[in-house]
Amino acid sequence: MTPFPLAGACLLIVTLCYFSVCAGSPYGDCRRCHGMGHAIKHDRKGRAKRGKNCRRCQGHGKRLRVGRRLFNLWLRIYREGQTEPAKTSAARPFAKKG
């Protein structure tokens, strides 16, 4: 098998696998707090304590995957294209007043 079809097949397999991961589990762990939702502080004795909530995930510990974010964007654009625009009363913009 030549390199180009092999690379294309590998790319297709990786894409389909990532699509299935995004469909099955759209949320992944936050990269900043590693899914804990907060930072870990240590007191003076060295014991671990809960720190402030993570600002990136607001303390949830989860983030929306990039593939799911792109799919939601595509879906929003598709749905907006399917709806008819709202009909407005077309008043004459340059009508003379009184």
Buried (B, 14 or more C-beta within 10 A) or exposed (E): EEEEEEEEEEEEEEEEEEEEBBEEEBBBBBEBBEBBBBBEEEEEEEEEEEEEBBEEBEBBBBBEBEBBEEBEEEEEEEEEEEEEEEEEEEEEEEEEEE
